Amino acid sequence: MVLPIPHFKTRTLSGLARLIGAGAVASALLTVAPAAHAQSASTLLQGWTPAQQKTFYSEDQGSRMIPLRWLQALKQADHKTPFLEGNLSRYGYLTNSLSEVANIPVGFTTPGGNKDDTIVGMTCSACHTREIRADVNGTKTTIRIDGGPAIVDFHAFLKDLDAAVTYALNDGWTEFANAATKSKNKTKLRKDVQTWYSSYHAIVSLGVPAQSWGFSRLDAVGMIFNRLTGLDLGDKADNYVLPGNIQQADAPVRYPFLWNAGRQDKTQWPGFTSQSSSLAPLGRNVGEVFGVFAHFNPKKSIFHPILGVDYWNVNSVQVKGLQTQEDLITILEPPKFPVSVAANEAGKTLYQQNCLTCHGLPTSTARASWVTPIQNVGTDAREWSVLGWQADPGVLTGASIPSWLMKNSEVNAPLANPTGAIDTLQVAVLGTILQDLLPILTDSPSAQKAVNGFTPEGAA
């Protein structure tokens, strides 16, 4: 039986609306294994070379969370210990000994390396890399599982980062400023930090609930909606923030594993992201990057008469990086655990008896996929209700995707105020993709794609 939600417009679940999702983001999945075990862990063969694994851990997708120099200068709650000390393992993140920058864990990106203008971001692997400790033939072993649901506390990370910057702007300013910039004039630095903080603090204080999501859980869909509609689409004078759009992201779910994700006909726990077209994974992943702090500030533009909006006015999404990550996921294999042949056969029998009804074998279509029905299985349905969130589309009010550009799109009607947050997300994602793919939709693609948003000039 399909789960009903009376206030949700069914049309937003059809067509390319299913492209958009929490993706791998929004999914910040984390792990409790201590940092000391990370790179020395035994890695199960899952179809990747060491070079491909390194790419998965560090490929830039366009996330721009916070300038590196600031993060290196921040302190933990004791106001003494560096925030980054221990590779953030206290939140469950894994040490990445291949990183060019010290104390930057798996899934955190530092495009350009250890430089003053580097901005730290996140990538799929922060949420989808796991380690487990096992006893294999009497030997205690730490096993790395690429694409596995991480066991991390993203809630605590967000809250603690907010608290660290709050302290830095107040009692800790002098120490922070001296460590964050070589410049003697700290005025520009303070202005930059306050601008960053006004946006970040808004989503943490209004959108991140007081009750923890806990390890291994995150309301990724809610946070993506909050990030896009709450922080990106307002007036420049208000630092683009629309606080009325930010709601409590209090529907956390378990992070999913990634292997076979590209071969499922639907992804996300509510099943609202379609995998039916070649653009589907890209749409899903652009939505994910918006959720993990990409820089995105579109604007109405008479120079873009077809779309009416310049989606690359400020847009840090790295389309090539997203495609690289998706290509890796398509060849990622399930981990082959060291179990006996008898145990493996017993598991296969149980799967055929109890699981095939809903998780059947791949179809024989051109894009072979597992067909999983969307239905209420009797568990907590709160995440489904998030799909009914309404929001003010801000600068995207009146925007739409022309039907001749995107067949079967359900966002041909101009966005009203209010409208579904998922509709606004779909327009933003499709506008970004179309303007990137079709030069006719933009006046200067190369110039626009060079724009990555905020640059921490105070770090110079």
N, C-alpha and C positions, 0 to 999 in steps of 0.2 A: 504494500500500500504506500503510495507516495505521500510524504509528509505535507500536509497543507499549511500554508501560512497566509491568512486572509489579507493582510495588508501589503503583501508583496506582489508586484506586477509580474505576471508570468512571462511577459514578453522579454524581460531582461535575462531570462534563462535560455533563450533561444539564440540560434545563429552564433555570431562571433562574440556574444557576451560571455560565452563559456571559455573564450580564450584567456580571459583575465583572471588572475588568481593570486593567492598568496604565494604561489610558486615555491621555490626552494627557500625565500625570506623570510619571503617575509618570514620566514621560517628561521629562526636563529636556533639551531639545534645543538646541544652542547653535551659535554662528556665529563664524568667525574674522575676519570683516571688522572693522577697527578702529572704535572708537566715533565717530571723526570723520566716517565715511561714513554713519552710521545714518539719521538722519531726512532727510538730503539725498539719499538714494538715490532712484533712479527706481523707482516702484512700478508693477508690471504690473497692468493692469485685471483683477480677479478677482471682480467682482460685488459689491464692497463700496463704500460711500461712505466718505469720510474719517472721518466720525463713527463708523461701524461699525468701522473699523480701530482707532480709538482705544479703543473699548469692548473689542475683542478683546485689546488690549495691557494693559488695566488693570482689567477687571471682577473684582470680588471674588468668589472661589469658596469662600472659607472657610479658605484656608491661613493658618496663623499660625506662621511660622518663628521669628522673633526680634524683640524690640522695636527699633523704629527708632533710638531714642537710643543703644542699646547698639551697634548696627551702625555708627552714625556715629562712635562713640568708639573702636572697635577699630582695631588697626594691622596692617599686613602683616608679613611675616617679618622685615623690617629694624627693626621696632618703632618706626618713625618715620612711614612713609607711611600715610595713612588707608586702611583696608580697602576702602572704597567708591571710592577715587579711580580715575578712568578708567572709571566706569560698569561695572566688572567686565568690561571688554573683554578683559582678559588671559585670561579663561576662554572668551571667544568671545561673550559677551552683547552685545546691540545697544543703543546709546544711544537713549533715548526722550525726545526734546526736549519731548514733550507732558506729561511727568510733572510733578506738582506739587512733587515733592521732588527736589533735586539729586542726581545720580549714581545714580539708581534706573533700571535699564535696562528694556527691553521684557520684559514677563512677570513683573515683580516688582511686587507691589501694596502700596499704603500707604493702607488704608482710613482716611478721616478727614484725610488730608494730613499736613503736617509738624507733628505734635503730640506731646506727651510720652507719651500713652498709645497711640500708633499702633504696631501690630505688622506687620512686613513679612512678606508671604507670596509665593506664586508662583501663576501661572496658566498656562493652556494655551500661551500664546504664548511663554513662556520656552523651551519645548521644540520649538515648531512655528512658528518664524519664521526665515527664512534670508536671507542676502545673498550674492550672487555677483558677481564682477568679470568683466566681459566687454568685448570689443572689438566695438562695434557700428558698422559702416560707418566704421571707422578712429578712432572715439572711444572712449576707455576709460571705461566706465560701471559704476557699482555698482548692482545691481538688487535691490530688496527683493521677496522671495517670501513672502507670507503663507500660513501653513499648511505651509510647507516644512520638511523635517527640519533642525533647527538643527545647527550644527557647534560644539558647546560641550563643555567638559570639566567635567562636573558632579562627577566623582570628585575632581578637584583642589579645586573649590569647597568640597565637604563637608569634606575633610581640612584645608584651610587655615582654614576658619571654626572648626573644632575647635581647631586650634593657636592661633589668635588669642585665643579665650576662655580657653584654658589659660594663656597668658601673662598675660592681663588679671587672672586670679584669683591670680596669683603676683607676679612681679616688676613687672608693669605695673599693679598694682591702683590705686595712688594717682592716676596720670594718667588711667586709665580711669574711675574713680569720679567724679572731678571733672568729666569731660566728659559722663558719662552721666546725671548727676542734679544738680539745683540744691540738693538737700537737704544740709544739713551733716551729718546723721546718715546714715552709709553702711551701717549695720547691716542695715537692711531690703533695701537694694540687694544686698549680698553674699549674703544668704540667697536672694533671688530668682534671682540669677545662678547660684549653686551648685545650686539646684533645677533650673533649666533645663539646666545643664551635665551633671548626673547622668544625665539622660535622653538628651540629644543625644550625649554622649560614649559612652554605651553602644552606640548603634546604629552610630556611626562606628568605634569601636574593635573591635567584635565583628562587624559586618555588612559594612562597606566593606573590600574586600580590599586588601592591600598593592599588588598589581599593578594598575595603572591600567586603567580601562575604556577610556581614550583619548577623543579628540574624537569626537563624533557617536554615542557608544555608551553604553548604560546598562542595568543589570539592574533594570528598573522593577518587574517582577513580584516579584522577590525582595525589593526594598526596600519594596514595599507590604506584603507579608507580615510583614517585620521590623517595620515601623512599627506596624502594628495589633497583632499578637500580642506584640511585644516591648516596646512602650512604653505601651500604652493599657489593658491589661486586668488588671494586677496589683493588689495592695493599695495603698491610699492611703499607708500607712506606708512602703512601698517606692517611693514616687513613681510608682506604677502600673507599674513596670518588671518584666518577666519575662525576665531575661537568657538563660535557657535556651532561649527561643524564637527568639533571634536567630542566624541562620546567615549564612555567607559568601555575599554576593550576587555570585557570580562567573560569571554567565551573561549578559554584556552583549550587546545586540543593537542594530542600527541603528534610530534613530528613524524612524517612518513619516511620510509626508505625510498631511494631513488632508482635502484635497478628496476627495469621494466616500466618506469614511469612514462617513457616515450611511446610505449606500446599499449598503454591503456586507452580505451576510448574516451574516458573521462578521468580527470584528476581533481584533487582537493577532496576533503572529507564530504562536503555536500554535493560533490559531483558536478559542479557548475562550470568547469573548464573543459572544453572540448579539445580532442586531439585529432580531429577529422581532417584538418588541412595542414599544409606545409608551414603556414604562418602561425598555427596554433601555439607551438612551443615558444616562439619568439614573443607572441603577445603575452603569454603567461609569465615569461621571464622579465619583460619590460615592466609589467605590474609589480613583480617582485622587487626590482631595483628601486622603483618609486617608494616602496615600503621601507627599504633600508637606506633611506637618506640620500637618494640621488638629488642633484640640484635640478629643479624643474620650475621654471617660471614662464609659461607661455604668455603671449599677448595678442590682442586683436591687431590685425595688420591689413591695410589696403593693398599692400604689395603681395598678398597671398589671397587673391580673389576666389580661388577654388575652395579652399578650406576656411578662409576668413580669419584664420589664426596662424601665427608663427609658433609652431610647437618646438622649434629649435632656437627660440630667442635666448633662453638659458636652459640647457639640457645636457646633463653629464652622462646620459645613457651611452654605453659603449656597445653598439650593436654587434660588432665583430666579436667582442669578448663574450657576449651572451650566446652567440652561435657556437663559439668554440666550446663553451661549457656544455651546451646541449648536445653537441656532437660526441663529447666524452661520455655523457650519460647514456647515449644510445648504445654504446659498446660496453658499458659497465655490466659485469656479470654478478649474480648473487654470490655471496661468500660461500666457499666450499669448506664447511666445518669438518674437523677431523673426527667424524663419527663412523661407526662400524657399518658394514654393508647391511647387516640385519636391521640396525636402527633406521637406516635410510629407507629401506623397503617398508618398514612398519610405518614410517611417516608418510610415505607415498600412498599407502593404503588408506590411512586416516584422511588424507587430503581428498582423495577420490570419493570417499564415503561422505564427507562432511562439508567440503568446500566448493566443489565443482559447480554446484547449483548456482552460486553467485559469482564464482571466479573461474569461469570456464577457460578452455584452451583458446589460443588465438584464432581469429577468423581467417578466412583465406582471401581477404580483400587485399588490394594493392598495398595498403598501409595496415599490415596485420596487427590486430589489437585484441586485448581481452575485453569482452563486453560485460560490464558490471552494472546491474540494474540500480537505479536511484530509488531508494526506498527507506522508510523509517524502520530501522532494525531494533528499535526499543531502547536505545541509549539516549544520552543527553542530546537534545535537538537545538540547543541554544545557538550553536554556530550558524545553523541554517537561518535563524531569525536575523542574524547580522546582515544577511543579504537584502533585507528590507529597509536598511538605513536610508534616510533622506538627508539631503544636504543642499546648501546653496552653492551652485557651480561657479560663483564668482566671475572671474574673467572669461570663463567658458560658457556663461549664460548665452543662449542663442546659437551655440556651436553645434555642428552636426557633421556626419560623414555622408557625402553624397552617395546615393544608391548606385550610380553608375561606376563609382570607384570601388565599392565593396558590396558585392552581391550578398543578399540575405542578412545584411547588417540591420539591426533593430535600433540604430541610433540615427536614422535619417531625419527624424523630427528634431527641431532645435531644442536644446536643453532648456527646460523651464526652471523657475525658482519657486519652490524647491523641486528637486528631482532625485531619483535614486542615486546613491553614491556609486553603485556599480555601473550605472549609465555614464556618469561623469568619468569614472576610471576607464571605461571602454573607449570613450571619445578621446581621452588623453593618450591612451596606448595606441589606438589605431592612427591617430593624427601623427604621433611620433614615428610610427613605422612607415606610413605612407609617405611622409615628407622626406624620410631617409631614403626610401627605395625609388621614388619617382622625382627626378630633378625638376620636372615641369611644375611641381608644387612649391618650389622655393626659388628665391631670386639668387641665392648664393650658397649652395650646399656646403662647399668647403669652408667658407667663413663661419657658417653657423655651427658646423660640427666641431669646430675648434673651440667653441665656447664651453667651458666646464663649470661656470658659475663662480662662486666665491673663491677669491685668492687671498690668503692671509698675508697681506702686505706688511703687517706688523712684525712678521718673522724675519724680514730682511735685515 
